[in-house]
Amino acid sequence: MRVKRYVVDSMPDALQKIRTDLGKDAVILNTKEIRTGGFLGMFGKKKIEVIAAIDASNAKPAPVQQKVAPQPPVQTKLSNQVAQIKTNYQSDFPDVPDVLAQVAMKSEPVAVTAAPQQVKAMNSAVHQAYSPNTVQSSAKASVKDEQVMDELKQMKEMMKKLTQANDGDKLPESLQKLEQRLYDQEVNPTLVRQIMDDVMADFQLADEPVTEEAAHQLVRSKLGEIFQTDHSKHISTQTRVVHFVGPTGVGKTTTIAKLAAEQVLKYHRKVGFITSDTYRIAAIEQLKTYATILNVPLEVVFSPQDLTKAFQNLAHCDIIFMDTAGRNFRNEMYVSELNSLLKTQGSSETILVLSLTTKYRDLRAITNNFSKFKLDKVLFTKMDETDSYGAILNVVHEFSLKLSYVTTGQSVPDDIAEMNEWQIIDLLLEEPRS
């Protein structure tokens, strides 16, 4: 028994090769459609796999007693057994359409003259070539190949869509420069894209060309809307208590001294200090030094229960600045303790103090943690120590906080001023310094 496999482009090609190699007495056992070549199962060419077989002893003269039995029944029996074998070990791939088999039969019929013993030998050989274990392993491999092929197709479609989206959303050169400047200033990429989309929509609505000057003015206007420029930044005259909260090392105590000097020297208000920062070494002494210079009273509280007495002692003051301890903002115990210290009577403001030298990922986590204290404004320190100002825009946009003051040095009371959002916008959009 000889079993041979052919991979051809069409069924007529297979028949020609089978007749050449195995002769006219060969039997076609199975056909299926496969793919060859390509990359990782993709872009392969469609081929037809044909399995044919012939008995090696079929060329010898048939025994005389074979004439007793009519030839057609033997052929019919053999065809039925071959069909049964094909049914038992059918491939997962679809068979070649019947029309090809019909064409092949018309062009040249395949003669079968095998005896029953030959049929039995043929069945044994086919069982060995197409055992259940072999077919099962091939089926599993085919399923894995199909899964990998489907995943690659999905990746290809996704990359195609991304490429088309990038090509379709390409900004004019003037807007590309502004977009890159915002990225360089570490503005949130999602916010940058939103601004650029709004600007492009405005240009399309107005049906005007995107010039460099017009693009700059429109982006500047969009940034101004985010900063909410219509609110007051300084401390209200109606405010009785101002709480300063924030992480360690941002300069809360020095900032309080600067604002207290402004209230005393510029607005001629009576100022009082309360500090709960009893954890840091010399923290009380630092604020006491400022209190002595400004001639303002100072109260130290060690627990929320001490607050009532401290407010009674400072009842004659127009405004009270409360310095809280700068500790790990991830400590839930500290958060709970600070929350109890911020419960005061009368009109109050809570200002979050952040350093511009802190990376935005930490600024975001800090602001998110302190936002449960009903923050009113945000104050940025150490602006003189950085040239990246995107964090200001990110915090204001994401947490809807109002701007207040910004510090630019250690000198008291000079290095503090109300935040000028238009100055920040110009810093965000200005040409990078060489």
Secondary structure as the mmCIF struct_conf table of DSSP 4:
data_model
#
loop_
_struct_conf.conf_type_id
_struct_conf.id
_struct_conf.beg_label_comp_id
_struct_conf.beg_label_asym_id
_struct_conf.beg_label_seq_id
_struct_conf.end_label_comp_id
_struct_conf.end_label_asym_id
_struct_conf.end_label_seq_id
STRN STRN1 ARG A 2 VAL A 8
BEND BEND1 ASP A 9 SER A 10
HELX_RH_AL_P HELX_RH_AL_P1 MET A 11 ASP A 21
TURN_TY1_P TURN_TY1_P1 LEU A 22 LEU A 22
TURN_TY1_P TURN_TY1_P2 LYS A 24 ASP A 25
STRN STRN2 VAL A 27 THR A 36
BEND BEND2 GLY A 37 GLY A 38
STRN STRN3 PHE A 39 PHE A 39
TURN_TY1_P TURN_TY1_P3 LEU A 40 GLY A 41
STRN STRN4 MET A 42 MET A 42
BEND BEND3 PHE A 43 PHE A 43
HELX_LH_PP_P HELX_LH_PP_P1 GLY A 44 GLY A 44
STRN STRN5 LYS A 45 ILE A 54
HELX_RH_3T_P HELX_RH_3T_P1 ALA A 56 ALA A 59
BEND BEND4 LYS A 60 LYS A 60
HELX_LH_PP_P HELX_LH_PP_P2 PRO A 61 PRO A 63
HELX_RH_3T_P HELX_RH_3T_P2 VAL A 64 VAL A 68
BEND BEND5 ALA A 69 ALA A 69
HELX_RH_AL_P HELX_RH_AL_P2 GLN A 71 ASN A 88
TURN_TY1_P TURN_TY1_P4 TYR A 89 TYR A 89
BEND BEND6 ASP A 92 PHE A 93
HELX_LH_PP_P HELX_LH_PP_P3 PRO A 94 PRO A 97
HELX_RH_AL_P HELX_RH_AL_P3 ASP A 98 SER A 107
HELX_LH_PP_P HELX_LH_PP_P4 PRO A 109 ALA A 111
HELX_RH_AL_P HELX_RH_AL_P4 PRO A 116 ALA A 129
TURN_TY1_P TURN_TY1_P5 TYR A 130 TYR A 130
HELX_RH_AL_P HELX_RH_AL_P5 PRO A 132 GLY A 168
TURN_TY1_P TURN_TY1_P6 ASP A 169 ASP A 169
HELX_LH_PP_P HELX_LH_PP_P5 LYS A 170 PRO A 172
HELX_RH_AL_P HELX_RH_AL_P6 GLU A 173 ASP A 184
TURN_TY1_P TURN_TY1_P7 GLN A 185 GLU A 186
HELX_RH_AL_P HELX_RH_AL_P7 PRO A 189 ALA A 206
TURN_TY1_P TURN_TY1_P8 ASP A 207 ASP A 207
HELX_RH_AL_P HELX_RH_AL_P8 GLU A 212 PHE A 227
TURN_TY1_P TURN_TY1_P9 GLN A 228 ASP A 230
BEND BEND7 HIS A 231 HIS A 231
BEND BEND8 HIS A 234 HIS A 234
HELX_LH_PP_P HELX_LH_PP_P6 ILE A 235 SER A 236
TURN_TY1_P TURN_TY1_P10 THR A 237 GLN A 238
STRN STRN6 VAL A 241 VAL A 245
TURN_TY1_P TURN_TY1_P11 THR A 248 GLY A 249
BEND BEND9 VAL A 250 VAL A 250
HELX_RH_AL_P HELX_RH_AL_P9 LYS A 252 LEU A 265
TURN_TY1_P TURN_TY1_P12 LYS A 266 LYS A 266
BEND BEND10 TYR A 267 TYR A 267
STRN STRN7 VAL A 271 THR A 275
BEND BEND11 TYR A 279 ARG A 280
TURN_TY1_P TURN_TY1_P13 ILE A 281 ALA A 282
HELX_RH_AL_P HELX_RH_AL_P10 ALA A 283 LEU A 294
TURN_TY1_P TURN_TY1_P14 ASN A 295 ASN A 295
STRN STRN8 LEU A 298 VAL A 300
BEND BEND12 PHE A 302 SER A 303
HELX_RH_3T_P HELX_RH_3T_P3 PRO A 304 ASP A 306
HELX_RH_AL_P HELX_RH_AL_P11 LEU A 307 ASN A 313
TURN_TY1_P TURN_TY1_P15 LEU A 314 HIS A 316
BEND BEND13 ASP A 318 ASP A 318
STRN STRN9 ILE A 319 ASP A 323
HELX_LH_PP_P HELX_LH_PP_P7 THR A 324 ALA A 325
TURN_TY1_P TURN_TY1_P16 PHE A 329 ARG A 330
HELX_RH_AL_P HELX_RH_AL_P12 GLU A 332 LEU A 341
TURN_TY1_P TURN_TY1_P17 LEU A 342 LEU A 342
BEND BEND14 GLN A 345 SER A 347
STRN STRN10 SER A 348 SER A 355
TURN_TY1_P TURN_TY1_P18 LEU A 356 THR A 357
BEND BEND15 THR A 358 THR A 358
HELX_RH_AL_P HELX_RH_AL_P13 TYR A 360 PHE A 370
HELX_RH_3T_P HELX_RH_3T_P4 SER A 371 PHE A 373
STRN STRN11 LYS A 377 THR A 381
HELX_RH_3T_P HELX_RH_3T_P5 MET A 383 GLU A 385
BEND BEND16 ASP A 387 ASP A 387
HELX_RH_AL_P HELX_RH_AL_P14 GLY A 390 PHE A 399
HELX_LH_PP_P HELX_LH_PP_P8 LEU A 401 LEU A 401
STRN STRN12 LYS A 402 THR A 407
BEND BEND17 GLY A 409 GLN A 410
TURN_TY1_P TURN_TY1_P19 VAL A 412 ASP A 414
BEND BEND18 ASP A 415 ASP A 415
STRN STRN13 ILE A 416 GLU A 418
HELX_RH_AL_P HELX_RH_AL_P15 GLU A 421 LEU A 429
BEND BEND19 GLU A 430 GLU A 430
HELX_LH_PP_P HELX_LH_PP_P9 GLU A 431 ARG A 433
#
